[in-house]
């Protein structure tokens, strides 16, 4: 008896490695920035100077990550742009390591006050300085599982950058 054996439907192909890498390269810094700004505007956690440095690196990652979508995911151009985004994400993670070390008193942080102001005249500047919260880089404002926001940024950014680089480079060996 010959029975027709129906083939099981093939599952859809998972995203190719370079396509996944470039998507992560865009979504990871966007999500981390959304979390940082959300904690600032909705949670009342104001950033210190080193927090801003970490944000700047994530902003820097967004441009090459977005430009990577202007070419096919397996193209050389897209891969290079994705790797540049991964590098910027890793820079934010490295700053996060240093910042967490400052919080834990492993490294020396700033010895001067850092307050962000934007005033048009002297009177407005004095009002802003008087009203601005003093945010020290060596004090933890929030932590989860004993890890500060800077520590979490370091963990997520460095892990994410490694995954993005691995997926990008893995796809180029095919």
N, C-alpha and C positions, 0 to 999 in steps of 0.2 A: 504494500500500500504506500503509494507516494502521496504524501500530504504536502501541500504547499506550506512551507514554513515562512510565515510572515516575519520579515525583518523588523526588529524593534526600531522605533524611530530614533534616529541619531540625535543626541542632545545638541543643542546649538553650540557652535564653537565658542569657547571662552574667549574673552578679549585677548587679542594678541599681546604679547609682552610690551612692545613699544607703545601700543595704544593705551594699555593700562597704566604704564609709567607716566605718560604725558598727562593723562587724566588725574592721576595722583599728584603730579607736579603742579597742577592748577588748583585742585580741591584742597590739598593739605594746607598750603599757606593761607588760602581764603578762609578755611574753617578756623585755623589758629588765630587769624586776625579778627574774625567774627567773635570768637570767644574772648579775646583780649578787650576788644571794644565793648562787648556786652558786659563784661565784668566791670569795666570802667563806668559806662553810662547807666547800667541797670543795677549793678552790684555795689557801686560806690568805691571801687578799688582804683585809686589813681596810680598811674604808672610813674616809676622813677626814671632816671636818665637811662639806665641799662635796659629797662623794659622797652623804652623807645628804640634803642639800638636793635633789639630783637625784632621789633615790629618793622623797622626799616629794611632789614634783611628779607623778611617775608614779602614786603611790598616789592622789593627788587626781584624776588622769585616769580611774581605774578606776570611780569611783562614777557620774559622768555617762555614761560609756560603757556601763555595765551598765544604767542607767536608760533609756538610749536604746532598749533592747530591749523596753521595756514598751509601746511604741507602734509603729505601722506605720513601716517605714523611710522612707517618703516623707512622713510627717506633719511638720508644723512643729515639734512638740515633740521628736521624735526627731532632727531636723536640728540644732536648737539645742543639745541635749545632746551630740550628736556634735561640734559646733563647740567647745563648752566643753571637751570631752576633748582635742580637737586643741590648744586654747590651753594647757592644762596640760602636754601633751607638749612643746609649743614652749617653755614656760617651763623645763622640764628641759633642753632643748637649749641654751637661752640660758645657763643656769647652767653647762652643760658647756663652752660656748665660753669663759666666764670662767675656769673651772677649768683648762682646757687652756692658756689664756693665762698663768695663774699658774704652771703647770708649766714653761712655756717662758720664764718670767721676763719676759713682756710686761707683766703686771699685778702689782701687789704683793698678796700674799696675807696671811694672818693673821700677826701678829707675836707672838701668844701661843700657848700650847700648847692643843690641843683634844683632850681625852680623854673618852670616854663612860663614865660609871660609874653604878651603881645600888646603893647600899649602904644597909643599914638603920641601922648605927651607925658611929661613928668608926673603930673597929678594922677593920671590914670595908671601909670606905672607903679606909683607908690600905693595906690588902692589895691591893685592886683597883687603886689608883693605881700601886703598886709593880709589879704584875704586868701591867698593861695595856700593850699595844704603843703606842708614840708614832707616830702616823701623821700625817705632814706633808702638807699640801695642795699643797706646791710640789715634791714629789718623785714621779716616775712609778714606780709599782710594777710595771706590766705594760704592754707595748705590742705592737702588731701592725702591721707595715708602717710602723713609725716613728710610729704614732699611739697615744696613750694611751687608756685606757678612757674618760676624760672626753671626749677628742676623738671617739672612736667614738660615745659617747652623743650628743654634739652633732650629728654627721653623721646618725645614724639617726633621732634624735628630730625634728630640724628638717625633714629630708626627709619623714619619715612624717607629721608634722603638716601639711606643705604638701600632700601627696597626699590626706590625709583631708579637709582643707578644700576642695581642688579638687573631689574627688568629691562632697562634700556640696553645694557650691554649684552644680556642674554639673548635678546632678540637679534643682535647684530651678528651673532655666531652661526646663525642658521644658514 
